[in-house]
Amino acid sequence: MGQYANVTSRKLYQFLKWLGNHKKVDVIIAGKHPIKITCQNNNESYPLPMSHAMMNKNIVKHFMEWLVKNEICTQQEFDERI
C-alpha cells in the first residue's frame, strides 16, 4: 500500500489492542487524548493523538514507519490490520 488513507480512531484502537497483546510494546491509554506506545526493546516511545474520530493519513504513515523501524511489526502486518 503506497499511500495510506485516513483511518477511524475505532479501527486504530482495535489495532493498538492487538499490538499490546501480541507484540513487545506497552500501550498506555489515558483518556481520549494522547496514547503512548513504548517499545520494550529500546524504551523509545511514540505519542499518538486520538482526540479526533479520524486519524490523518500522515500520522498513520509515520506511526507505521516507527513500528517498522523499531521492529515491532512488519509493514505487511500493519497493512492487514489497518
C-alpha positions in Angstrom: 0.0 0.0 0.0 1.8 3.1 -1.2 -0.5 5.8 0.2 -2.3 5.5 3.4 -5.8 6.8 3.8 -7.4 8.4 6.8 -8.3 5.8 9.5 -11.0 5.9 12.0 -10.0 6.0 15.7 -12.0 2.9 16.4 -10.0 0.9 13.9 -6.8 2.2 15.3 -7.9 1.3 18.9 -8.5 -2.2 17.7 -5.0 -2.3 16.2 -3.5 -1.0 19.4 -5.3 -3.6 21.4 -3.9 -6.3 19.1 -0.5 -4.7 19.3 -0.5 -4.7 23.1 -1.5 -8.3 23.3 0.8 -9.8 20.6 3.9 -7.7 20.4 6.6 -6.3 22.8 5.1 -2.9 23.4 3.3 -1.2 26.2 0.2 0.7 25.2 -0.8 3.4 27.7 -4.3 4.8 27.1 -5.0 7.9 29.1 -8.5 9.1 28.1 -9.2 10.0 24.6 -6.2 12.2 24.0 -2.5 11.1 23.5 -1.8 7.4 23.7 1.8 6.5 24.4 3.2 3.4 22.8 6.5 2.3 24.3 8.8 -0.3 22.7 10.1 -2.8 25.3 13.3 -3.4 23.3 14.8 0.1 23.4 12.4 2.2 25.5 11.5 4.5 22.6 8.0 5.9 22.8 5.6 7.2 20.2 2.7 9.6 21.2 -0.4 9.0 19.2 -3.0 11.8 19.2 -6.5 10.2 19.4 -8.8 13.2 20.0 -10.5 13.1 16.6 -12.8 10.5 15.1 -10.5 10.2 12.0 -6.7 9.9 12.1 -4.8 11.8 9.4 -3.1 9.7 6.8 0.3 11.3 7.5 0.1 10.3 11.2 -0.8 6.8 10.2 2.1 6.6 7.8 4.6 7.9 10.4 3.3 5.5 13.0 3.7 2.6 10.6 7.3 3.7 9.9 8.1 3.9 13.6 6.7 0.4 14.2 8.8 -1.0 11.3 12.0 0.9 12.4 11.7 -0.5 15.9 11.0 -4.0 14.6 7.6 -4.2 16.4 5.7 -5.4 13.4 6.2 -5.5 9.6 4.6 -3.2 7.1 2.5 -6.2 5.8 1.1 -6.9 9.3 0.2 -3.3 9.7 -1.5 -3.2 6.3 -3.5 -6.3 7.1 -4.7 -4.9 10.5 -5.5 -1.4 9.3 
